[in-house]
Amino acid sequence: MPDERRVVVIGSGPAGAAAARELSQNGIPVTMLEAGSGFRRGLLVRVGGKNLYRRTPPLREEAQHSVSGDPRTQCYVKFALGGLSNNWTGAVPRFAPEDFSEGERLHERFRWPITYSDLAPYYEKVERSLQITADPRDVPQLPGGHVSYPNRIPKDWHDVERAANKYGQGFTTYPLVDGPPNMLVCRGTAFNSYTSIVRPLLSLPNFQLQTGAHALQLEWSPTKRKVDGVLYYSRHTGRIERLGASAFVIACGALGSAKLLHNSVSNDFPHGLGNSEGLLGRFLHDHPREWWSLQMNRPLRFLSPSAYLTRLPYDSSPPLLATSWTLGTASVQDQVRSRFGLKGTAVGVQVLGTMIPSETCVAKPSTVKKDEFGLPALDVCIHYSAAEVENVVRSRQHLMNLMDDAGCRATIGEIVPTLFPGTAAHYGGTARMHTKPEYGVTDAWNRVHGAPNVLVCDAACFTTAAEKNPTLTVMAIAARAATRLTHDLKHA
Ligand SMILES: Cc1cc2nc3c(=O)[nH]c(=O)nc-3n(C[C@H](O)[C@H](O)[C@H](O)COP(=O)(O)OP(=O)(O)OC[C@H]3O[C@@H](n4cnc5c(N)ncnc54)[C@H](O)[C@@H]3O)c2cc1C
């Protein structure tokens, strides 16, 4: 594919797939490098909108990162076509407009260089390809989006909705990439970025996929003042190969992208590409996450799909500290009962809290451990502050009070101990966006400050983390960055 506009996209997860689609469908030649060698099959059987059987491939910490913060930290990485979309749940709430601006209340470093309006057309575009089940209406702190399968919360939960509204919160169907009502597919999730996006691109003459291609280092050309190649280990040839291109889209997940940039040292970037200000890998964040069950004093319809209680209003919460609540079934038996429209008294609750991104949480090269290629392994140093843990713990009582106000007395049952980093698998922030290089690794178009033909398009670019699942926003940002790159390459 000898075209000087060629772009190399690294990673076939949702971020890489969204960027590659935008580029290749608009005529840009794309080569995608993916470390994984194949597609891990699963099985999903859905009838009448309910999952009868779901088997996902095993979830492992495949990247062998080291951990030096909270020793319980988990680093799930899937080196496979489709990345973590082989295992994800598919919850896709949009960020709200304030999620891009509320950090300014704390400090300028928390100001995103993009707004909700910048992203809205890309949210819409991505949503149209995801086959989402949701209630399309806006609710407080959660904008509605494009919905393929409308679904409202059951009527007997309307008192809870009214109580939520009194607190300024929304209570609605959890937006879920759930696919059509009837499905029999050899994957464990309704949407997988490989089968749903990347594989169809293979029919385009300008799109190539190289599997088993593990990117090791980006090569900086001091004369051209840009990156002009990537070195990768090919599992097919057993050799280190080089691929040149005009631009490089990094989408290895927030940890993998930080590692690749850290490993990309040169005379001009002795501490890693994009690390001139010492920010690369810093401001690492995840979602403090908790799962617990509650027992109600009267039965209500099982919530399947789950319901979503949105965060408290911005003006009544400390900046960047929030939680969201997802309410669903509490056991496999209740999941089965939900298929018959039955009622029950147990509810399973997942809480996602936020972290206030901090320089002390950092993904950095290990000084002692090497990876399989002899390069420094990534050391993941992250811990939740007392305030971040307390924020999640406090949210239990808030839901109890709200249920009480709705005339439904409830007590807390089992609390599963998951309040440590990595359990949500929502890492972000390691190459954060900011207009100013002193506060960010990338600019408003995901381009690395000082190396603008390298774009970091996964959640590494998040300036702050909302309490909402990240992947829809990741895909929308990746599509936006790729649209700009397409324009720039065509008009260079
Ligand atoms: C159990 C589970 C449930 C989840 N549920 C949700 C949910 O409901 N909603 C939500 O928004 N998110 C959810 N997530 C998180 C979601 O899966 C991730 O946000 C999403 O997959 C991130 O996409 P990505 O493309 O940035 O990274 P990934 O999906 O991690 O993809 C990265 C890709 O890059 C490849 N790669 C890495 N390093 C290299 C390299 N050096 N060279 C070449 N290729 C490389 C990997 O093999 C992989 O294919 C969940 C995650 C898990 C584990």
The ligand as a MOL file (V3000), in Angstrom:
LIG
                    3D

  0  0  0     0  0            999 V3000
M  V30 BEGIN CTAB
M  V30 COUNTS 53 58 0 0 0
M  V30 BEGIN ATOM
M  V30 1 C -15.2460 -7.1780 32.5410 0
M  V30 2 C -15.2110 -5.8100 31.9050 0
M  V30 3 C -16.4030 -5.1010 31.7620 0
M  V30 4 C -16.3680 -3.8250 31.1800 0
M  V30 5 N -17.5530 -3.1800 31.0140 0
M  V30 6 C -17.5510 -1.9580 30.4550 0
M  V30 7 C -18.7710 -1.2690 30.2470 0
M  V30 8 O -19.8470 -1.7670 30.5670 0
M  V30 9 N -18.7250 -0.0350 29.6810 0
M  V30 10 C -17.5450 0.5500 29.3360 0
M  V30 11 O -17.5630 1.6910 28.8550 0
M  V30 12 N -16.3810 -0.0880 29.4990 0
M  V30 13 C -16.3490 -1.3280 30.0490 0
M  V30 14 N -15.1680 -1.9870 30.2080 0
M  V30 15 C -13.9390 -1.3090 29.7800 0
M  V30 16 C -13.7930 -1.4230 28.2640 0
M  V30 17 O -13.6270 -2.7710 27.9040 0
M  V30 18 C -12.6090 -0.5780 27.8430 0
M  V30 19 O -12.8850 0.7730 28.2180 0
M  V30 20 C -12.3970 -0.5910 26.3340 0
M  V30 21 O -12.2030 -1.8810 25.8630 0
M  V30 22 C -11.1700 0.2700 26.0310 0
M  V30 23 O -10.9270 0.2380 24.6470 0
M  V30 24 P -9.4670 0.5070 24.0920 0
M  V30 25 O -9.5230 0.2810 22.6380 0
M  V30 26 O -8.9890 1.8010 24.5900 0
M  V30 27 O -8.5330 -0.5870 24.8160 0
M  V30 28 P -8.5620 -2.1740 24.7710 0
M  V30 29 O -9.9350 -2.6870 24.6340 0
M  V30 30 O -7.7630 -2.6110 25.9480 0
M  V30 31 O -7.7760 -2.5280 23.4310 0
M  V30 32 C -6.3970 -2.2940 23.3120 0
M  V30 33 C -5.8870 -3.1370 22.1530 0
M  V30 34 O -4.5240 -2.7890 21.9210 0
M  V30 35 C -3.7520 -3.9610 21.7610 0
M  V30 36 N -2.3840 -3.6320 22.1780 0
M  V30 37 C -1.9630 -3.2940 23.4220 0
M  V30 38 N -0.6510 -3.0280 23.3880 0
M  V30 39 C -0.2460 -3.1940 22.1200 0
M  V30 40 C 1.0120 -3.0620 21.4580 0
M  V30 41 N 2.1110 -2.6720 22.1170 0
M  V30 42 N 1.0810 -3.3240 20.1200 0
M  V30 43 C -0.0300 -3.6940 19.4260 0
M  V30 44 N -1.2390 -3.8470 20.0120 0
M  V30 45 C -1.3420 -3.5900 21.3300 0
M  V30 46 C -4.4300 -4.9920 22.6460 0
M  V30 47 O -4.1170 -6.3060 22.2270 0
M  V30 48 C -5.9070 -4.6360 22.4380 0
M  V30 49 O -6.4530 -5.2960 21.3350 0
M  V30 50 C -15.1440 -3.2560 30.7720 0
M  V30 51 C -13.9520 -3.9860 30.9130 0
M  V30 52 C -13.9820 -5.2380 31.4780 0
M  V30 53 C -12.6960 -5.9970 31.6170 0
M  V30 END ATOM
M  V30 BEGIN BOND
M  V30 1 1 1 2
M  V30 2 1 2 3
M  V30 3 2 2 52
M  V30 4 2 3 4
M  V30 5 1 4 5
M  V30 6 1 4 50
M  V30 7 2 5 6
M  V30 8 1 6 7
M  V30 9 1 6 13
M  V30 10 2 7 8
M  V30 11 1 7 9
M  V30 12 1 9 10
M  V30 13 2 10 11
M  V30 14 1 10 12
M  V30 15 2 12 13
M  V30 16 1 13 14
M  V30 17 1 14 15
M  V30 18 1 14 50
M  V30 19 1 15 16
M  V30 20 1 16 17
M  V30 21 1 16 18
M  V30 22 1 18 19
M  V30 23 1 18 20
M  V30 24 1 20 21
M  V30 25 1 20 22
M  V30 26 1 22 23
M  V30 27 1 23 24
M  V30 28 2 24 25
M  V30 29 1 24 26
M  V30 30 1 24 27
M  V30 31 1 27 28
M  V30 32 2 28 29
M  V30 33 1 28 30
M  V30 34 1 28 31
M  V30 35 1 31 32
M  V30 36 1 32 33
M  V30 37 1 33 34
M  V30 38 1 33 48
M  V30 39 1 34 35
M  V30 40 1 35 36
M  V30 41 1 35 46
M  V30 42 1 36 37
M  V30 43 1 36 45
M  V30 44 2 37 38
M  V30 45 1 38 39
M  V30 46 1 39 40
M  V30 47 2 39 45
M  V30 48 1 40 41
M  V30 49 2 40 42
M  V30 50 1 42 43
M  V30 51 2 43 44
M  V30 52 1 44 45
M  V30 53 1 46 47
M  V30 54 1 46 48
M  V30 55 1 48 49
M  V30 56 2 50 51
M  V30 57 1 51 52
M  V30 58 1 52 53
M  V30 END BOND
M  V30 END CTAB
M  END
